[in-house]
Amino acid sequence: MLRLRKLITHHTAYTLGRRVFCCLIGMCRLIVQHFMVKLVILFISGYGVVIYVVGMCPFF
């Protein structure tokens, strides 16, 4: 009986730990994706500004 209870608590802890772990990984992935999107937007806008400046240079 005691062994069974021990097994159940261990299993519950394991399931809970795995759920928390998955949640943390999900959060990290969301944060990384968010920053990647921001970086890409920043990169594209920065690139656009550079092209714009280079394109305008001959006119000055």
N, C-alpha and C positions, 0 to 999 in steps of 0.2 A: 504493500500500500504506500509506504513511505517512498519507495523507489519510483513508483508511478508518479507520485506528486512531484518528486524531484525532476523527473523527466518532463512533466508538463510545464513546470516553472522554467526549466531550461529551454524548452521549445518556445515558450511564450517570449522569453527574453531574446532568444535568437531571432524570432519573427519580428519583434519590436525593433531590435537593433538593425535588422536588414531594412525594415521600412524607413527608419530614421536615416540610414545610410543612403538609401535610394532617394529620399527626399533631399538630402544634402547635395547629392550628385546632380539632381534635377535643378536645384537652386543655382549651383555653380555653372551648369550648362546654360541656364537662362541668363545669368549675369554675363558670361562669356559671349553669348550670342548678342546680347544687348550692346556690349562694348564693341564687338566686331562690326555690328551695323553702324554704330556711331563712328568708328574708325574709317569704315568704307565711305560713309557720307562725307566725313571730314576730308578724306583723301581725294574723293571725286571733286568736292567743292574747291579744295586747294589746287588740284590739277587744272580745274576750270579757270581759276584766277590766274594761274601761271600762263595758261594758253592765251587768256584775255590780255594779260600784260605784254606777252611776247607778240601777240597780234597787233597791239596798239603801238608798240615801239617804233615801227617804221614811220608812223604818222607824226612823231615828235621830232 
